[in-house]
Amino acid sequence: MAAAIKEQFGADVQLIEGAGGIFDVKVDGRLIFSKHDQGRFPEHAEILSSLAASVT
């Protein structure tokens, strides 16, 4: 996913290891996806779509 984000947006992505199965995606400190809340991992397309919406 980090490679897809970098390719589409040219952004450097920081992966931060969590504990307990946490997988959150944040943009500028704002949560755009939480595995805990959704009960699943995100699809690349939905993250890229959310990022595109937050950039415009």
VEXKOLVO-939048 format. One line per field, with one value per residue (C-alpha): residue number from 1; residue in three letters; x, z, y. Coordinates in Angstrom, 2 decimals, padded with zeros to 5 digits. Layout:
REM VEXKOLVO-939048
k = (NUM; ...)
r = (ala; ...)
px = (X; ...)
pz = (Z; ...)
py = (Y; ...)
END
This chain:
REM VEXKOLVO-939048
k = (1; 2; 3; 4; 5; 6; 7; 8; 9; 10; 11; 12; 13; 14; 15; 16; 17; 18; 19; 20; 21; 22; 23; 24; 25; 26; 27; 28; 29; 30; 31; 32; 33; 34; 35; 36; 37; 38; 39; 40; 41; 42; 43; 44; 45; 46; 47; 48; 49; 50; 51; 52; 53; 54; 55; 56)
r = (met; ala; ala; ala; ile; lys; glu; gln; phe; gly; ala; asp; val; gln; leu; ile; glu; gly; ala; gly; gly; ile; phe; asp; val; lys; val; asp; gly; arg; leu; ile; phe; ser; lys; his; asp; gln; gly; arg; phe; pro; glu; his; ala; glu; ile; leu; ser; ser; leu; ala; ala; ser; val; thr)
px = (000.00; 002.85; 004.20; 000.78; 000.43; 003.93; 003.30; -000.04; 000.70; 004.48; 004.16; 006.55; 004.67; 005.57; 004.62; 004.39; 004.27; 001.34; 000.25; -002.85; -003.75; -004.13; -004.07; -004.95; -004.41; -003.98; -003.44; -001.98; -003.08; -006.66; -007.88; -009.23; -009.40; -009.37; -009.23; -010.57; -013.65; -014.23; -013.28; -011.18; -008.14; -008.74; -008.61; -005.90; -008.50; -010.54; -007.45; -006.28; -009.79; -009.89; -006.46; -007.48; -010.56; -008.50; -005.99; -008.52)
pz = (000.00; 000.79; -002.75; -004.29; -002.24; -003.19; -006.87; -007.07; -004.81; -004.61; -000.84; 001.57; 003.70; 007.25; 008.50; 012.28; 013.94; 016.28; 018.69; 019.01; 015.31; 014.99; 011.41; 011.07; 008.12; 009.02; 006.86; 008.59; 011.92; 010.72; 010.80; 007.41; 008.07; 011.15; 010.94; 014.50; 013.52; 010.18; 011.24; 008.10; 006.22; 003.66; -000.08; -001.78; -003.96; -001.00; 000.69; -002.54; -003.06; 000.48; 000.00; -003.31; -001.66; 001.20; -001.18; -003.27)
py = (000.00; 002.39; 001.94; 002.65; 005.85; 006.99; 006.22; 008.04; 011.02; 011.21; 011.23; 009.62; 007.12; 006.24; 002.81; 002.68; -000.71; -001.16; -003.87; -005.99; -006.06; -002.30; -001.02; 002.65; 004.96; 008.61; 011.68; 014.71; 013.25; 012.61; 009.00; 007.89; 004.14; 001.95; -001.84; -001.93; 000.10; -001.67; -005.20; -005.69; -004.48; -001.73; -002.22; -000.16; 001.58; 002.85; 004.30; 005.93; 007.35; 008.74; 010.29; 011.86; 013.37; 014.79; 016.39; 018.29)
END
